[in-house]
């Protein structure tokens, strides 16, 4: 799962990414797309690690793409920005980082910046539709066995163009699974899940913003002071706890932000435990036990027999596996069982 971080130059998205990944901040910004791995905090995994005391603890992660700062000041910069946007069509989630702090006497306009970014994303999709329409028009003008299919897609793409020009959500133009299959490989940006982050000032880190009329109300909106979060990320565990206590924080905003991204991607965790490691495995909500087994190894999926399953809540309530078994709370699940968030699974297989 890949997440693209987008922001106008100076938004502080690289600082935010440094905060969630633990890397050093790039003070000069990025000149090309960089990939960063962010760990997904999960207190359940930490509890399991303390219970089993294995050799290592392996959290789930999110692959994050840090794009160079975007600019729409003139035609040249806008063309460069569109090219960058075209490079993230294969990602599963977009994170828009909006500057919401003043610096060097410059007053920021976060809502205007958000509106501008949303417009440019929409226009990037319009450009994609126009390119597809031109190609299909050329194809349907030549007799071929696929002409009827090409004509049907052309009509559909014209409908998509009309929807974008009306500034309506692109999903409203998709009528059925067949049309959904047409748009999937094109990577429309406006069809991707979205998280909006307002990078706030150190003096008002929890500042909120009214985004009605700019983005859909279902889109997660988070306020984070990237500078504070970066400072927190660079401290050792003891100093971090003291610093957060001084700020009146029980959890860093960066951790909440990463979990929001995880949720927006539709992901949940199941866990495996043992003397070697405790590990969180990310899967899409609705995944079967058989496919979850394949997440670990294809041989486990191929030779699947059953999955011995304990819910995290049951294990925490009873204290250890022996007590869970005595309470009759260990379940034997088959291939079609839908894995639940927090399941602790031990797969039995034979190959």
MIPAKE-435391 format. One line per 8 residues: their letters; for each residue y, z, x of C-alpha. Coordinates in pm, whole numbers, plus 32768, in hexadecimal, padded with zeros to 4 digits. Example, Ala and Ser with C-alpha at 12.3 -4.5 7.8 and 13.67 -1.06 7.14 Angstrom:
<sites>
as> 7E3E 830C 84CE; 7F96 82CA 8557
</sites>
This chain:
<sites>
xxxxxxxx> 8000 8000 8000; 814D 7F94 8096; 82A8 800A 8032; 83E6 7F4F 8092; 8523 8016 80D5; 865C 7F53 807C; 87C6 7FB6 80A9; 891A 7F2D 80F9
xxxxxxxx> 8980 7F5E 8266; 89DE 80CA 829F; 8914 8154 817C; 884A 823A 8262; 86F3 81B6 8200; 867A 81BD 836A; 86DD 832C 8380; 8620 8370 823D
xxxxxxxx> 84ED 82BC 82C3; 8503 8385 8404; 850B 84C1 8332; 83D1 846B 826B; 830F 83E2 8395; 8373 84DD 84A1; 83E2 83CF 8593; 852C 83D5 8650
xxxxxxxx> 864D 8332 859A; 86BA 81DD 8613; 882F 8216 8647; 8879 80A3 8667; 87BF 8047 8528; 86AB 7F42 851D; 86D5 7DD3 8573; 8585 7D65 84E8
xxxxxxxx> 848A 7DE7 83EB; 83DB 7F1C 8475; 82A4 7FC5 83EA; 82A0 8140 83CC; 8184 8221 8353; 81E8 8344 8271; 80F6 845F 8227; 80D5 84C6 80BA
xxxxxxxx> 80FA 8641 80A2; 7FF4 86E8 7FC8; 7FD9 8863 7FBF; 7E77 8842 7F33; 7E04 879B 8075; 7EA7 88AE 8142; 7DEE 89B5 8072; 7CA3 8900 80A6
xxxxxxxx> 7CE5 88F0 821D; 7D1E 8A67 822A; 7BDE 8AA2 8160; 7AF1 89BF 8224; 7B9E 89D4 8379; 7B22 887E 83F0; 7B7C 87D3 8535; 7C90 8704 8494
xxxxxxxx> 7D5A 86D6 8356; 7DA3 8572 82E5; 7EAF 853C 81DA; 7EE5 8401 8113; 7FF5 831A 819A; 80E4 8210 811F; 813C 80DE 81F1; 82B6 80B5 81EA
xxxxxxxx> 8376 7F7F 8255; 84D3 7FC7 82D9; 85AD 7E93 82A7; 86EF 7E50 8365; 8822 7EB2 829E; 8882 7DAF 819A; 89DB 7D1B 816F; 8A68 7C3D 805E
xxxxxxxx> 8BC6 7C19 80EE; 8BB8 7A9D 8114; 8AD0 7973 80E5; 8A33 7996 823E; 89E0 7B07 8219; 8966 7ACE 80B6; 887A 79BB 812F; 87F4 7AA8 823D
xxxxxxxx> 87C2 7BB8 8139; 8705 7ACB 8051; 8621 7A69 8170; 85D4 7BD8 81B3; 8590 7C14 8042; 849F 7AEE 8047; 83D7 7B9F 8157; 8384 7CCD 807C
xxxxxxxx> 82ED 7C18 7F51; 8190 7C8B 7FB9; 81EF 7DFD 7FAE; 818C 7ED8 7E85; 82C6 7FAE 7E65; 843B 7F8A 7EA7; 8511 80B2 7F0D; 8688 807C 7EEF
xxxxxxxx> 874E 8169 7FCE; 88B5 8189 7F54; 89CA 821C 8027; 8A6C 833E 7F6F; 8B32 83E3 8088; 8C88 8398 8119; 8CC5 8364 828D; 8DE1 8301 8374
xxxxxxxx> 8ED6 8310 8256; 8E10 820D 8191; 8DD0 825F 8023; 8C79 81FA 7FAB; 8C2B 8168 7E54; 8AB9 81B1 7E1D; 8A9C 812C 7CB9; 8B49 7FE8 7D1B
xxxxxxxx> 8A5F 7FCB 7E46; 892C 8002 7D6B; 89A6 7EFD 7C72; 89E0 7E04 7D8B; 8884 7E37 7E1A; 87E2 7E10 7CC4; 88A5 7CCD 7C8B; 883D 7C3E 7DDB
xxxxxxxx> 86D0 7C91 7D99; 86ED 7BDF 7C4A; 8790 7AB0 7CEF; 867E 7AA7 7DF9; 857F 7A86 7CE0; 8653 797A 7C38; 864F 78B8 7D7F; 84D4 78D6 7D89
xxxxxxxx> 84B5 7857 7C23; 859C 7732 7C6A; 84C9 76CF 7D97; 838B 76E1 7CC7; 8427 7617 7BAC; 8494 7503 7C9C; 8335 74EF 7D2C; 828F 74E3 7BD4
xxxxxxxx> 837E 73D6 7B58; 831C 72FF 7C7F; 81AA 733B 7C3A; 81AD 72F2 7AC3; 825F 71A7 7AFF; 8120 7129 7BA9; 7FE2 70F5 7AD9; 7EC9 71DE 7B44
xxxxxxxx> 7DA9 72A7 7AB0; 7E80 73E3 7ACD; 7FAD 734D 7A1D; 7F7C 7410 78D8; 7F55 7557 7997; 8089 750C 7A67; 8152 74B8 792F; 80EC 7603 788F
xxxxxxxx> 8159 76C5 79C3; 82A1 7604 79D0; 82EC 7670 786B; 829B 77D5 78CB; 8378 77CB 7A03; 8496 7742 7931; 8467 786C 784B; 8475 7954 7978
xxxxxxxx> 85B8 78B1 79EE; 8653 78DE 7898; 85ED 7A4E 789A; 8683 7A8C 79F2; 87C6 79D9 799A; 87E1 7AB8 7866; 87B5 7BE5 7951; 868C 7C5E 7888
xxxxxxxx> 855A 7D04 7924; 846E 7BF7 79A1; 8342 7CAB 790C; 83C6 7C61 77AE; 8381 7AF0 77EA; 8212 7B25 7843; 8146 7AFF 7706; 7FDD 7B2A 7778
xxxxxxxx> 7EEB 7B5E 789B; 7EE9 79EA 78E8; 8061 79E7 7925; 8041 7B29 79EC; 7F46 7A7E 7AD1; 8041 7963 7B09; 8159 7A4B 7B7C; 8086 7B3A 7C4F
xxxxxxxx> 806B 7A61 7D88; 81DF 7A09 7D7A; 8245 7B71 7DC2; 8372 7B91 7CDC; 8443 7CB3 7D59; 84BD 7D15 7BFD; 8355 7D4C 7B8D; 830E 7E4C 7C9F
xxxxxxxx> 831D 7FC4 7C6A; 8469 804F 7CE3; 84ED 819B 7D67; 8663 81D4 7D99; 86DB 82CD 7E9E; 8844 833D 7EB5; 8885 83AB 801C; 8978 84C7 7FE0
xxxxxxxx> 8A6A 858F 80B8; 8A0E 86CF 816D; 8B12 8787 809E; 8A79 871C 7F51; 890B 86BB 7F91; 889B 86E2 7E24; 89B3 860B 7D91; 893B 8543 7C63
xxxxxxxx> 89A4 83EF 7BE0; 89A9 834A 7A8A; 88ED 8201 7AB2; 88D8 819E 7942; 8929 8030 7916; 88CB 7FDC 7A7D; 8759 802C 7A8A; 864B 807D 798D
xxxxxxxx> 8630 81EC 792F; 84C0 81EF 799A; 8518 81B0 7B09; 850A 82EE 7BDF; 865F 834F 7C6B; 866B 844C 7D88; 878A 84ED 7E47; 8741 8530 7FB7
xxxxxxxx> 8821 8583 80DC; 8771 84BC 81EC; 882F 8571 8303; 87B8 86C7 8290; 8655 864B 8257; 864F 85AF 83B1; 86BF 86F6 844D; 85A7 87AA 8392
xxxxxxxx> 84A2 86AE 8404; 84F6 86DE 8573; 84C3 8859 8572; 8383 8916 85C2; 82D4 89C5 849F; 8379 8B1B 84D5; 84D8 8A91 8508; 84A9 89A7 83E0
xxxxxxxx> 844B 8AC7 82FA; 8579 8B93 836D; 8668 8A6B 8348; 85EC 8A1C 81EB; 8604 8B8C 8188; 8770 8B8D 81FA; 87AD 8A5C 811F; 86F9 8AFB 7FF8
xxxxxxxx> 85E7 89F0 7FFB; 8477 8A2B 7FAF; 841D 88C0 7FF2; 84CF 87A3 809F; 8561 8692 7FC5; 84B8 8595 80A9; 8361 861B 803C; 83C2 85FA 7ECD
xxxxxxxx> 843B 849A 7F12; 82F3 842E 7FB6; 822D 84B6 7E8F; 8310 83F7 7DA1; 82BD 82B7 7E5E; 814B 830E 7E4D; 8161 8344 7CD6; 8229 8203 7CA3
xxxxxxxx> 8111 8147 7D55; 801D 81D2 7C54; 7F55 828E 7D5D; 7E8F 83D1 7D4A; 7DC2 8490 7E4E; 7C58 84F3 7E5C; 7BDB 85C9 7F7C; 7AB1 85DE 8065
xxxxxxxx> 7A6B 871D 8125; 7985 878A 823F; 7976 881D 839D; 7A09 86E5 843F; 7B31 86A8 835B; 7BDE 86DC 820F; 7C6F 8595 8194; 7D41 8515 8073
xxxxxxxx> 7CDA 83BB 7FFB; 7DE0 82F2 7F39; 7D5F 8226 7E13; 7DF9 8188 7CE1; 7DEB 825E 7BA9; 7CC4 81E4 7AD7; 7BE0 819B 7C03; 7A6A 81C8 7BCB
xxxxxxxx> 798F 82A7 7CA6; 78E1 816E 7D28; 7A28 80D3 7DA0; 7A9D 8220 7E2A; 795E 822C 7EF9; 79B4 80D3 7F80; 7B05 8159 7FEF; 7A49 8230 80EB
xxxxxxxx> 7948 812C 8159; 78AA 7FF3 80C6; 774C 807F 8111; 7790 81AF 8037; 77F3 80CC 7F19; 76C7 7FE8 7F4D; 75CD 8108 7F4F; 767F 81E6 7E52
xxxxxxxx> 7599 82E1 7DA3; 7686 83E6 7D17; 77C1 84A8 7D66; 77B6 8622 7D78; 790C 867F 7CF3; 79DE 87BC 7CE5; 7B3E 87C9 7C5E; 7C3F 885D 7D4A
xxxxxxxx> 7CA9 8955 7C3D; 7B45 89D5 7C16; 7B19 8A00 7D8C; 7C62 8AB9 7DAD; 7C11 8B94 7C81; 7AB6 8BFB 7CFD; 7B06 8C04 7E70; 79E9 8B3F 7F0F
xxxxxxxx> 78D7 8A42 7EC0; 77C9 8B4C 7E97; 7892 8BFA 7D86; 78E0 8AAD 7CDE; 776B 8A5B 7CCF; 771C 8BB4 7C45; 781D 8B75 7B33; 7775 8A2A 7ADD
xxxxxxxx> 78AE 8960 7B30; 7812 8863 7C21; 77EC 8713 7B71; 7705 85EF 7BBE; 77C5 84B3 7B6D; 7749 834C 7B5A; 77DB 81FC 7BBE; 78B9 81D3 7A8D
xxxxxxxx> 795C 832B 7AA0; 7AD8 830D 7AB6; 7B4E 83DC 7BDC; 7C55 84E2 7B86; 7D77 854D 7C61; 7D01 8672 7D36; 7B8A 862F 7D1E; 7AC7 86A5 7E4F
xxxxxxx> 79A6 85B2 7E76; 7865 85A5 7F3E; 77BE 8450 7F1A; 7643 8434 7F28; 75CA 82DA 7F8E; 74A1 8223 8020; 74A9 80D9 80DE
</sites>
